[in-house]
Amino acid sequence: MLVLDVGNTKSLLCKIAGEVTELGQWSAAESPSQIAASVKYLVDAEAENLIVVSVVPQQSEAIRDVLPEAQFVDYSCKLPFKHDIENITETGADRLCNMAAVAGLGWDKALVIDAGTATTFDIMIDGVFIGGLIAPGMSTAARALTNCTAQLPEVRLDKCELAVGKNSETAIRAGAYHTGIHGIMGTAWALTTKYGDLPVVLTGGLSSMLEEVRLDAKIGGKWLQDKWWTLRGAAVLASINKGDK
């Protein structure tokens, strides 16, 4: 089974066969047609086994043009969970896949934190997707600070010591990392306090940073870090919608 995860920052093509193997990765700076052509080349004869989860409509159309056999998973699919969402058509395919992965494990409750371009917090209780929170991702927030000010420099988001910065660059780096990390972990604590003892799943490109902080802080409970969580959820949706386009 091949899964293409199209995000706002990058697109990722993987093969799922028990283990997950990365086959290709593309930056959003590349054109949709370029990415689609590269995916087609890599997929080749396995086009019918390609599952696409996308939050970028322009890229979705480019993939459909060159790989009409591909199966897209989104709100129109049969979902393996109930929901209490006002307009499910506005809910990103990635968030639905994250909930499908919860159901695929046989869980009826969880908090899934997806830390990427945006940071999303989605909750399932008693088999019902009740909704979530959406916030700027840590890197997105750091870039916005630079883009919206006249003199602050752009910095790379990296793990750093909790210490006051002695210049603008180190102050921004520490601020971006620590308010981002602790803001997410604090929100997780608040949500699990409000909604009960939920298993917490960390996924997305920045989830490893969150897992390091959790381990360093010796935060207990049922936590799972899995960068492939969304792809696994896409596979769950595809399996119960096999043959539907």
N, C-alpha and C positions, 0 to 999 in steps of 0.2 A: 504494500500500500504506500503510495506517495502522497505527501501532504505539502501544499504550498501555503505558507502563512504570509500574507501581504499586509504589512504594517505601514505606519506613516513615516518611519525612519528607515526600515529595511524590509526586504522580502527574503524568506528563507524556505528552501526546498529540502525536504527530508524524506527518507525512506523508513517506514516503520515495519519491522519484521521481528517482533519481540524487542530487540534493541532499536534505538533510533540512530540513524546514520545521516549526517548532514551531507547533501549533495551539491548545494550551491547557495550563495548568498549575494544579494544585490542591494546597493544603496538606493534610497529614494531619489538621489540626484540623477540616476540614470533614467532615461525616458521609458515610459510604459512599453513602447514597441520593442525597445532593446531588451528589456527584462523578459517580455513575452517570448521573443525569439530565442533567448538563452534557455528559458525553461523548456520550450518545445524541443530544442536540441538535446537537452539532458533527459527529458521524458521519453522521447522517441516512440518506440512501439508500446510503451506502457501508458499511453495517454488515457485509456479507459480506466486506469487505476488511480488517476490523479484526483485528489480532493483539494479544493481551494477554499480557504477561509480568508476573507479580505475585508478591510475597512477603508479601502481606497477605490471608489467607483471607477475612476479612469483606468486604473490598472486591471480591474476586473474585466472591463470591456476589451482591453487589449488581449487578455488571456483567452476570453471567449472567442475572439476573432481567429486565433491561431490554434486553439485546442477546444473545439466545440464539444468534444467528448467528456471534458472535465466535469466533475460533479462539484457544484458550489454548495456550501452549507451556510445557512443563515436563518432568519426568523421564519421563512416559509417552510422549513423542514418540520417533520414530526419531531417533537421534542420529548426527551425521556424524563421530563419533570413538568410539574405544573408551575404557573407563574402568577404573580400579582403585580404585573407591570401595566401601566396605563396604555402605552402604545408600544407593543413589542416590535413593531416595524422600525422604530427608532433606536433599538438596542443593537449595539455592535455585534457582529458575528463572533468576534473573539470572546466577548463576555458570555455569549450563549454557549460557545464551545467550552469555556471554563466551567460552566454549570453542568454541561453534559458529561464532563470528565468526573465530576463529583458523583453524578448518578451512575456512571459507568463502573465505579468502584463499589456500588451498592450502598453508598452513604446517603443519609436523608438530611444531613445538615453539614454546613461548612462555611467558612469565610475564605474566599479566594482573593488574594492580593496580587495583582498583575502590575509589576513595576517596569514601565517602559517609557515611551514618549509621553503617555499619560499614566497616572497611577489610578487603578480602579480597585474598589473594594466591593465585592459582590457576596451576597449572603443567601444561603438556602437553609430553610428551617422546615422540618417535617415534609421534605420532598417538594417544597414550594420555593421558587426563586422570588424572594420578596423585594429585591431591588438592591441598590448600592450607592456608592459615592464615586465621583470622578474628580480627580485633581490633576494639576500639571505634574508631569514627571519631574524627577530631580534634575536631570540634564536640561529639560525644557525650561524649568524655572531659572536655572543658572544662566541660560542663554538669554532669556527674557530680561534679566537684570542688566546684562550688557547692552542688549539692543534698545532698551528703554532709558538708558542714561547716556550722558555725554562723555564721561571721563572714566568710567569703570572698565577695566580690561576683561577680555574673554578668558576664561580658565577652563581647564579640563576637570571634569568631576572624577575625583579619586578619593580613596580612603585616606584619611589623614587624622593626626592626633587632635584630640579636643584641647585646643589652646588658642589664645587670642592671637590674631594676626598682627604682625608688625608693619605690614604694608597692605595696600589695597588687594594685591593678588592673593596673598596668603589669607587675608580676612575673608575674601569672597570664596576661596576654596573651602575654608573651614565652615563658613556659613552655609554654603550650598550642600555640603556633605552632611553636616550634623543636623541642620534643621530638616533636611530631607529625610534622612534615616530615622531620626527620633520622632519626626512628625508622623511618619508612616507607622512606626512601632507604637507610638502613643495612640494613634487612631485605632490600630488593631486592638490594643488594650481596652479602649473605650467601647468599641463595638462588641467585643466578647464579654465585657461587663454588662452591657445593656441587653444583649440577646442571648446570653448564656454561654456555657462551656462548649464552644464550637471548635472543631478541628480547623487549623489554619494552614492554608496552602500558599506558598510563596512561588510566584512564577514571573516570567518576563526577564528582559536582559539585565536588569539591575538586582534581581532577586538574590544573587550570591552575596552581595553586600549586606542585605538584610539578614541573611542566614548567619553570616559571620558575627554580626552584632548580637543576634539572638544567642549564639553559642557562647560568645564572650561574656554576655550578661547572665548566662545560665538560666534563661527563661524556659520554664518547663511546660508541660502540656503536650498536646498532640499537634506537632508542627511538621510540615513536609515541604521541602524545597525541591521543585522539579521544573527546570527550564522548558521542558517539552510538554507541559500540562495542556496548553491550548491545542497543540497538535494531537494529543491523545483524545481530547474532547471532540476535535473535528473527525477523528476516526470513528468515535462512538456514534456521532450524528450520521456519518456516511453509512455505517453498517445498518442502522435502522431505517434508512431512506434509500437503500440500494435499489437502483433502477429508476429512481425519480430524478428528474432534472429541474 
